[in-house]
């Protein structure tokens, strides 16, 4: 339903992210975005999160007179690639892990409606998950730097829940670590991350989240399957969507095969550190 108080007759400031979603603007203390088939489901999810005490996400406010979804603006700083040196500190991993844990715990009590609709990558060919012995939980699934809001130099909130859907906790944690450990070949990391101790960083994240032994054992298999899924699905998306074609051509086509090779080689060391 359109809220007459959410008029669009005020100055609009374009919000430019990775270019996947066009037409996102800020109006005062709100963000306006095009409505997609999954918008109603994500609004219901966000309302649940806030009701369950997780306030570190946008609040859905309805729709404006142009039919766009309206969300509260989440203040803070959103880092961009290449990530700055300050983002490589272990304190960032600690706070991100705690943020994701709060999200998971708040989301665990939500049962999606029977008619729930979820977003995804155009043309995706692989959908899989790694069992971790726990019920599925609806979670963010896309912790790229542009979706993590920092305050005072640390992760404080999450935005852009377009890829949220039921997943396992360990798969969701693998996603966060892919971007922030990161689980990438050194050649593809931001300079400040190139020579870091990745097994040690993964262990810091796991300790801060409170990962169980079963989750720790499942993490590397989950990450390995996730990176392969990224590779296959991004290649498929590049065939049907110009935005993903640009990403593919600008480096994804090389980065993901290197990541697959890297995780196969380094995964045993990561697991050994996790379960020591």
BELSUL-V455357 format. One record per residue. N is the residue number from 1. RES is the residue in one letter. SS is DSSP state (H for helix, E for strand, C for the rest). Layout:
N&RES&SS  N&RES&SS
//
This chain:
1&X&C  2&X&E  3&X&C  4&X&C  5&X&C  6&X&C  7&X&C  8&X&C  9&X&C  10&X&C  11&X&C  12&X&C  13&X&E  14&X&E  15&X&C  16&X&C  17&X&C  18&X&C  19&X&C  20&X&C  21&X&C  22&X&C  23&X&C  24&X&C  25&X&E  26&X&E  27&X&E  28&X&C  29&X&C  30&X&E  31&X&E  32&X&E  33&X&E  34&X&C  35&X&C  36&X&C  37&X&C  38&X&C  39&X&H  40&X&H  41&X&H  42&X&H  43&X&H  44&X&H  45&X&H  46&X&H  47&X&H  48&X&H  49&X&H  50&X&H  51&X&H  52&X&C  53&X&C  54&X&C  55&X&C  56&X&C  57&X&C  58&X&C  59&X&C  60&X&E  61&X&E  62&X&E  63&X&E  64&X&C  65&X&C  66&X&C  67&X&C  68&X&C  69&X&E  70&X&E  71&X&E  72&X&E  73&X&C  74&X&C  75&X&C  76&X&C  77&X&E  78&X&E  79&X&C  80&X&C  81&X&C  82&X&C  83&X&C  84&X&C  85&X&H  86&X&H  87&X&H  88&X&H  89&X&C  90&X&H  91&X&H  92&X&H  93&X&H  94&X&H  95&X&H  96&X&H  97&X&H  98&X&H  99&X&H  100&X&H  101&X&H  102&X&H  103&X&H  104&X&H  105&X&H  106&X&H  107&X&H  108&X&C  109&X&C  110&X&C  111&X&C  112&X&C  113&X&C  114&X&C  115&X&C  116&X&C  117&X&C  118&X&C  119&X&C  120&X&C  121&X&C  122&X&C  123&X&C  124&X&C  125&X&C  126&X&C  127&X&C  128&X&C  129&X&C  130&X&C  131&X&C  132&X&C  133&X&C  134&X&C  135&X&C  136&X&C  137&X&E  138&X&E  139&X&E  140&X&C  141&X&C  142&X&C  143&X&C  144&X&C  145&X&H  146&X&H  147&X&H  148&X&E  149&X&E  150&X&E  151&X&E  152&X&C  153&X&C  154&X&E  155&X&E  156&X&E  157&X&E  158&X&E  159&X&C  160&X&C  161&X&C  162&X&C  163&X&C  164&X&C  165&X&E  166&X&E  167&X&E  168&X&C  169&X&H  170&X&H  171&X&H  172&X&H  173&X&H  174&X&H  175&X&H  176&X&H  177&X&H  178&X&H  179&X&H  180&X&H  181&X&H  182&X&H  183&X&C  184&X&C  185&X&C  186&X&H  187&X&H  188&X&H  189&X&C  190&X&C  191&X&H  192&X&H  193&X&H  194&X&C  195&X&C  196&X&C  197&X&C  198&X&H  199&X&H  200&X&H  201&X&H  202&X&H  203&X&H  204&X&H  205&X&H  206&X&H  207&X&H  208&X&H  209&X&H  210&X&C  211&X&C  212&X&C  213&X&H  214&X&H  215&X&H  216&X&H  217&X&H  218&X&H  219&X&H  220&X&H  221&X&H  222&X&H  223&X&H  224&X&H  225&X&H  226&X&H  227&X&H  228&X&H  229&X&H  230&X&H  231&X&H  232&X&H  233&X&H  234&X&H  235&X&H  236&X&H  237&X&H  238&X&H  239&X&C  240&X&C  241&X&C  242&X&H  243&X&H  244&X&H  245&X&H  246&X&H  247&X&H  248&X&H  249&X&H  250&X&H  251&X&H  252&X&H  253&X&H  254&X&H  255&X&H  256&X&H  257&X&H  258&X&H  259&X&H  260&X&H  261&X&H  262&X&H  263&X&H  264&X&H  265&X&H  266&X&H  267&X&H  268&X&H  269&X&H  270&X&H  271&X&H  272&X&H  273&X&H  274&X&H  275&X&H  276&X&C
//
